[in-house]
Amino acid sequence: MKINKEGYKIIAISGVCLAAVWTLLYYMIEARENIWLLILITVLLVAFWFFIVSFFREPRRIKIHDADLVFSPCDGRVVVTEVVNENEYFEGKKRLQISIFMSVTNVHINWFPVGGIVKYFKYHPGRFLVAWHPKSSTENERTTTVVQTSKGVEVLFRQIAGVVARRIVSYVKVDEEVHQNDKCGFIKFGSRIDILLPENAELLVEIGDRVVGTQTPIARIGDFGAEDADE
């Protein structure tokens, strides 16, 4: 199993801490007289460490490129599909929002949903509301990225920290050319991603659908919205 580089430090530190806890408990519970309790504690600590390791797993995925499609930027479950007024970049224009919630059991690597040129990037410090809360899109710690496709369509997506996630990593640089389904970042522990598309984009998923990053098409855009992008 390949481990993402964002996990190296956390895995090492957690391993040392858990080993220290085991050593402390070994001497506290008189191991020779409570061998079964020690075995139980050992199993629980090892299982917890393997859970941390698995959180940073990096699965092998076939890269699919289709300029007409928007692919899911993460693994998770669709929790929002609605038209909203987007104020940060699109100045109040209507956009189709698709939100995907990642639980702690999901792969937490993030990928570019489309390819093109990065037109905008901004990090926002903020709160840590539960990721499915409607206000998390505007009040939680988050990053905002806008990619303009080769057909002139601007796609905005946000990495949003949740109540457990306290660390967002982004590899995005403004004016950089990016490729669809390449890695764009990582969110450490439960979180959410919002994708905002032209209002007339064709929605390909429904609320409750399970999606797989880089593999599940969530919308069809073609050259929808290219005129808006040129205004």
N, C-alpha and C positions, 0 to 999 in steps of 0.2 A: 504494500500500500504506500503510495507516494504521499508525502506530507508537504503542505504548503509552507513556504518560508516564513510566513507570518506566525506560525505556531512554534518554531524552534525554541524561542526564549521561554514562552509560557509552559511548554511541555517539560523543559529542563527544570525550571523553577518549581513547578508543581510536583515533579518527581522527587526532588530533594526535600520539599516540605512534607510530602506524604511519607517518605522514608524516615524523616525525623519524628513524625507522629507515631509511626509504627514502633520505633525504638523506644520512645517515651512510654507508650502503652505496654510494651513488652516487660519493662521493669515495674510498672505500676500494678499490673494485674497478676503478678507472680505466675509466669507462663507455665511452669511445670505443673501447677495445680489447676490451671484453667486452660488446658491445651486447646479445647474445642472453641472456647471464646476467642483465643488468639487466632485460630484458623479462620473463624468467621470474620474477624476484623481484617485479617490479611486479604481475604477474598474481596471484601468490600472496598478496601483501599486500592487494590490492584484494578478492580472493575472501574472505579471512579477515575483512575489514571488513564485507563484505556479509553474511557469515554472522552476525556480531554483530548487524547491523541486522535481519536476518530473524528472529532469536531473539525480538525484541521486537515482532513483527508482531501486529496486532490484527484478526483476521478479522471480517467481518460475519456475524452469526448471527441466525437467526430465533428470537425468544424464545417458548418454549412454556411454558404454565402449566397444570399438572394437579396438584391437591392430593393425588391418590392415588399419584402417581409420584415417585420420586427420580431426578433426572437426574445424569449424570456431571458433577462439578464441574471437570473438566479433560480435556484431550486425553491419550491415552496407552494403556497396555495393562494389563488386569486381571492382577494377580499373586497376589492372595489372595482367597479366599471361604471364610470359616470362622466358626464360632461361638466367641467368646472371652469371658472374664470381664473386664469393663471396671471399673477401680478409681478412675480419677480423678474421674469425675462420677457414675457409676451404682452406686457402692459394691459392686462385685464381681458385679453382675447380668450374666447372659448377654446378649450382643449379637451380631448378625450383622455381621461385619466384611468390607467390600469394600475392597481396596487397589488403587490405580492408580499405576503407575510412569510418569513422564514422562522421556523421553530428551531430550538437548540439542536434538534436531531438532523436538520438539513445541512447539506454542504453550504458553506458560507462564502465561497468565492463568488465574485461578481464579474460579469462579462459585458462587453459592449453590445447592446441590442441591435445596433446598426453600425455600418462603417461610414467614414467620411472625415470631415475636418472638425476638430473641437473648436467651437466658437465662443464658449463661455464656461467658466468653472469658478465656483465659490464655496468656501467652507463656512458653515454657520454654527457657532457654538449654541447650545440650547439646553432644554430640559431632557428628561428621560421618562416620558410617559410610555405606557404600554404601546407597542408598535401598531396595534390595530386601532388605537384611538384616533378619531378624525383630526384632532388638532396636532397629532404627531408630525404631520407633513409640514407644518409651519412653525411649530414651537420646539420640536426636539433637535438635538444635535444632528446635523445633516450636511451633505454636500449636494450641490446642484451642478449638473453637467449638461451642456447642449452640444449635440453633434449635428452638423449639416451634411446630409447625404449628397451623393454625386448628382442627384436629381433636384437638389435645392430644398429638400424637406428638412426642417429643423425638428429634431427629436430631443426632448428634455427628459432626463431621469435623475432621481434623487436617491442617494443612500441615506437611510434614516436609522438612527440608533434607537433601541428600545429600552425597556426598563432594566434588562440585563446587559445588553450591549453597551459598552462604554468606550469603544475604540473603533473608529472608522478609518480605513486605509484606502487611499485613492492613488492610482498611478497616472492620473490625467494631467496633461499639460495643454494649455491654450495654444491654438494654431498647429497642433500636432495632427498628423494624419493617423487615423486609427482604423482597425479592421474589425468587421463584424465578428462577434464571438471570440475575440481575444480577451484576455483578462484585463479588467479595469480597476479592480480593487478587492477589498475584503472587509467584512463587518464581523467583529468578534463577539459571538454569542447573540441569540435571538434578535431579529431586526426586520426591516421592511424596505422595499424599493418601490417608488412611484415612477411610472413612465407616462409622459404627457405627449400626446400625438395630435395631429390635425383633427379637428372635430369630425370631419367626414371620413376618417380612416375606417376600414372594415374590421370590426371586432371579431376575433376568432376564438375567444375564450369566454367563459361565464364564471360568475362568482361561485366559489367552491371547487373549481377545477384545480387539479394538481399539475404543476408545470415543472419542466426540467430545464435548467439553464443551458443555453446554446442549442437546445434540441426542439423546444416547443415554440411554434409560431404563435404569437399572441395577437397580431394584427397585420393587415395588409395596407401599405401606404402608397406604393407606386410613386407617382409624382403629385399625390394629393398635398395641398398645402404649399406647393412651391411658389405660387403667386403671393401667398401671405408672407412667405419668407423674404420676398423681394420688396415688399412695401416699406 
